Amino acid sequence: MRCLLLAVFLSLVAIPLRAQDGLNINSLFDGRYRANPAASETIIQGSRLSRYDLKNYHALTLTGVPDAAYEIERLVSKDGAKALSREVSYKQGRLYYGFYRLASHNGLRRYLFYLNQHLKGGNKIILIYLDGDADTEAIKRMLKK
């Protein structure tokens, strides 16, 4: 019985990790920030996202940790280099904003959003991965809310 419970638990923990399969940013969602008081990680899946035509929403927000931007920016840029479409903005030679439509995976459209507010006097770094059936314009509308 313990083995069965452990197997079910491990499969549930692994589900969010599979959504970002094949992406460099996947390494950022390995749990390293979960105990960090400066970090907030949000994972939403399933029916709660159906009104947005999404299957997965995985966000990481870091507050007051500007040095973390270097690694995150590097990984986002690697994934963004293979994007089907992109909107990017640079400040001080660094990636300030990035919105990418990535290649589909398992029949789902995939999107990546990055914002480094430190480059404009703020104190947050935001990284969001989304996938589902939603088109680019629907994702942009949702992110603006």
Secondary structure, 3 states (H helix, E strand, C coil): CHHHHHHHHHHHHHHHHHHCCCCHHHHHHCCCCCCCCCEEEEEEEHHHHHHHCEEEEEEEEEECCCCHHHHHHHHHHHHHCCCCEEEEEEECCEEEEEEEEEEEECCEEEEEEEEEHHHHCCCEEEEEEEEECCCHHHHHHHHHC
